[in-house]
């Protein structure tokens, strides 16, 4: 997603993709056990608070409206969404003798 990623922020020092992690893992003598897309569990209240700080041209106005019209119980209901994060598990290779 590059710069369109919702968590592309100044406080994140490093950004990785599969290729960059593969190179780093190889340098450290590690290999992939798992590589997948992350599903984050969140609710509209949290999303609204994040988009108030890290504004987005389309999503901030939408969450502003939802925050005004939806009851609190719906704003607090959790759901899972993919927002560009990844999950990586690395392992030490097993060598047979």
Backbone bond lengths (Angstrom), bond angles and torsions (degrees), N, CA, C in turn:
res aa  C-N    CA-C-N  psi(-1)  N-CA   C-N-CA  omega(-1)  CA-C   N-CA-C  phi
1 X - - - 1.457 - - 1.529 111.47 -
2 X 1.329 116.49 -14.87 1.459 119.53 177.33 1.515 112.47 56.24
3 X 1.309 116.40 -135.58 1.465 121.17 -178.19 1.522 113.46 -69.90
4 X 1.338 117.96 -10.84 1.468 121.14 176.63 1.526 111.53 -81.07
5 X 1.334 117.26 -8.70 1.458 121.04 -179.97 1.518 109.24 -63.77
6 X 1.331 117.26 133.82 1.470 120.79 -175.77 1.521 113.09 -65.24
7 X 1.330 118.03 -21.06 1.464 120.19 179.98 1.520 112.68 -105.15
8 X 1.337 117.43 22.71 1.458 121.06 174.36 1.527 106.32 -79.35
9 X 1.338 115.20 94.63 1.465 121.26 -171.91 1.525 110.45 -133.36
10 X 1.315 115.69 156.81 1.464 121.29 -178.41 1.522 112.53 -61.45
11 X 1.332 118.48 -32.11 1.465 119.66 -177.09 1.529 113.06 -76.51
12 X 1.322 118.14 -9.84 1.462 120.96 174.34 1.531 106.71 -88.32
13 X 1.323 116.01 114.17 1.459 120.71 -173.49 1.519 114.01 -79.30
14 X 1.318 117.93 -31.79 1.451 121.71 -176.67 1.523 109.89 -131.94
15 X 1.322 115.09 143.56 1.453 121.90 175.56 1.521 107.96 -124.84
16 X 1.322 116.40 132.72 1.453 121.39 -176.03 1.515 110.90 -123.00
17 X 1.317 114.76 151.03 1.452 121.61 167.43 1.525 106.50 -126.75
18 X 1.310 117.58 -179.73 1.469 119.53 -175.77 1.526 111.11 -58.27
19 X 1.303 116.73 -44.12 1.482 120.68 -177.50 1.523 111.96 -62.74
20 X 1.323 117.42 -45.45 1.472 119.51 -178.50 1.530 111.14 -67.61
21 X 1.335 117.32 -34.93 1.463 120.17 177.82 1.531 110.18 -70.20
22 X 1.333 116.92 -38.67 1.468 119.95 177.26 1.521 110.84 -58.91
23 X 1.334 117.38 -45.00 1.474 120.79 179.73 1.521 111.01 -64.40
24 X 1.321 117.69 -44.43 1.459 121.32 179.39 1.526 111.07 -63.99
25 X 1.321 117.05 -43.05 1.458 121.34 179.29 1.527 110.67 -62.13
26 X 1.331 117.25 -44.25 1.467 121.16 179.91 1.524 110.74 -61.01
27 X 1.330 117.38 -41.30 1.479 120.86 177.79 1.523 111.85 -61.71
28 X 1.334 116.17 -29.42 1.464 121.25 -178.05 1.527 111.88 -94.76
29 X 1.335 116.89 2.01 1.458 120.28 179.91 1.515 113.71 75.35
30 X 1.318 117.92 27.14 1.462 122.91 -179.06 1.516 110.56 -113.21
31 X 1.323 115.98 162.10 1.464 120.69 176.22 1.529 109.33 -135.36
32 X 1.325 115.17 164.05 1.454 120.56 -177.92 1.521 111.93 -70.82
33 X 1.312 116.84 132.09 1.461 123.12 167.33 1.528 108.10 -100.93
34 X 1.341 115.88 -33.26 1.470 121.35 -179.85 1.527 109.26 -160.83
35 X 1.312 115.77 141.32 1.464 122.56 172.25 1.516 106.05 -139.88
36 X 1.337 117.21 123.21 1.458 119.41 -179.40 1.512 112.23 -154.84
37 X 1.300 114.83 171.15 1.465 121.64 177.74 1.520 109.35 -84.36
38 X 1.312 116.14 139.66 1.462 122.72 -177.39 1.526 110.85 -87.33
39 X 1.317 115.95 134.51 1.465 121.42 169.21 1.519 106.47 -103.34
40 X 1.307 116.02 123.79 1.455 120.99 -179.74 1.527 109.00 -100.56
41 X 1.325 115.69 136.75 1.455 121.19 176.45 1.528 107.91 -94.74
42 X 1.322 116.45 123.40 1.462 120.78 -179.98 1.513 109.76 -152.29
43 X 1.321 116.10 178.45 1.466 120.53 176.88 1.524 108.85 -132.48
44 X 1.322 116.24 169.32 1.472 120.41 -176.36 1.523 112.45 -64.94
45 X 1.325 117.55 -31.69 1.465 120.15 177.21 1.538 110.25 -62.03
46 X 1.340 116.88 -47.48 1.464 121.30 178.12 1.528 110.06 -63.23
47 X 1.337 116.73 -45.83 1.464 120.68 -179.65 1.526 110.46 -58.99
48 X 1.318 116.61 -43.64 1.467 120.78 178.36 1.530 111.30 -61.31
49 X 1.334 117.10 -44.09 1.474 119.77 -179.66 1.527 110.97 -63.66
50 X 1.338 117.66 -39.10 1.466 120.59 179.01 1.529 111.21 -68.29
51 X 1.334 116.41 -41.69 1.463 119.67 -177.94 1.525 112.52 -76.87
52 X 1.324 117.26 -10.98 1.465 120.32 171.48 1.526 109.37 -76.31
53 X 1.321 116.51 -37.36 1.472 121.39 178.78 1.523 111.10 -81.88
54 X 1.338 117.26 -48.10 1.463 123.30 -178.55 1.530 107.72 -107.01
55 X 1.310 115.79 83.39 1.459 122.15 -170.27 1.523 112.35 -64.51
56 X 1.329 115.19 144.58 1.460 123.90 177.90 1.521 106.58 -132.18
57 X 1.322 116.99 132.35 1.466 121.98 -173.32 1.517 115.26 -54.07
58 X 1.312 118.61 -37.52 1.460 121.70 -178.80 1.528 112.19 -99.99
59 X 1.316 116.57 -46.76 1.466 120.58 -171.67 1.534 113.85 -72.55
60 X 1.332 117.98 -33.33 1.472 119.31 -179.72 1.531 111.44 -62.60
61 X 1.343 119.44 -49.57 1.469 118.46 177.41 1.532 113.27 -61.48
62 X 1.324 117.67 -35.42 1.467 120.91 179.03 1.523 109.88 -64.11
63 X 1.347 117.43 -47.85 1.468 119.18 -179.35 1.523 111.52 -70.10
64 X 1.332 118.30 -29.66 1.474 120.63 173.76 1.528 110.08 -60.48
65 X 1.323 116.30 -45.98 1.465 121.42 179.84 1.533 110.48 -64.47
66 X 1.333 117.03 -47.87 1.463 120.13 179.74 1.520 111.81 -59.78
67 X 1.325 116.27 -38.87 1.469 121.00 178.89 1.534 111.50 -62.44
68 X 1.329 116.73 -32.39 1.467 120.60 -179.72 1.527 112.49 -80.03
69 X 1.338 117.89 -32.36 1.468 118.90 -170.72 1.531 115.06 -105.11
70 X 1.318 118.17 -23.46 1.468 119.30 -176.97 1.525 111.70 -87.04
71 X 1.324 117.27 146.32 1.466 120.11 174.74 1.531 110.05 -67.55
72 X 1.323 115.90 154.75 1.469 122.30 -177.22 1.526 111.96 -56.11
73 X 1.326 117.44 -38.28 1.474 119.66 -177.94 1.522 111.78 -61.68
74 X 1.335 118.19 -32.33 1.464 120.27 176.50 1.523 111.46 -78.74
75 X 1.328 116.37 -34.73 1.471 120.00 177.87 1.532 111.11 -65.15
76 X 1.341 116.42 -27.95 1.473 121.46 -177.19 1.530 113.42 -93.67
77 X 1.322 118.52 -4.94 1.469 121.11 -178.34 1.532 109.86 -73.55
78 X 1.328 116.04 126.62 1.466 121.06 -178.56 1.518 111.93 -77.50
79 X 1.324 115.43 146.66 1.461 122.91 172.75 1.519 107.78 -145.44
80 X 1.318 116.15 162.06 1.461 121.12 179.88 1.514 109.58 -105.88
81 X 1.333 115.03 140.93 1.459 121.03 -177.88 1.522 109.26 -148.48
82 X 1.303 115.92 147.49 1.458 121.58 173.22 1.518 108.04 -94.60
83 X 1.337 116.08 122.54 1.464 119.63 -178.02 1.527 111.78 -124.04
84 X 1.330 116.38 21.47 1.452 119.78 173.97 1.513 115.59 105.12
85 X 1.325 118.25 -2.45 1.456 120.35 178.98 1.518 111.62 -78.28
86 X 1.328 115.73 160.81 1.451 121.11 178.02 1.526 110.05 -127.60
87 X 1.325 115.25 156.48 1.461 122.71 175.48 1.521 106.22 -119.14
88 X 1.329 116.41 127.62 1.456 121.17 -178.94 1.525 109.41 -130.39
89 X 1.309 116.12 128.79 1.455 121.27 171.89 1.530 106.87 -117.72
90 X 1.325 115.59 127.94 1.456 121.45 179.34 1.522 108.73 -114.41
91 X 1.323 115.64 154.59 1.468 119.54 179.02 1.512 109.80 -140.66
92 X 1.310 114.15 158.39 1.461 120.06 172.07 1.521 107.25 -77.27
93 X 1.328 117.75 135.79 1.466 118.67 178.87 1.531 110.47 -66.62
94 X 1.321 115.69 147.96 1.452 121.83 177.96 1.525 107.06 -96.24
95 X 1.319 115.13 122.21 1.467 120.06 179.85 1.520 108.80 -104.71
96 X 1.318 116.43 131.94 1.476 119.37 176.50 1.527 109.03 -92.54
97 X 1.311 115.81 146.48 1.465 119.39 -178.39 1.506 112.29 -103.32
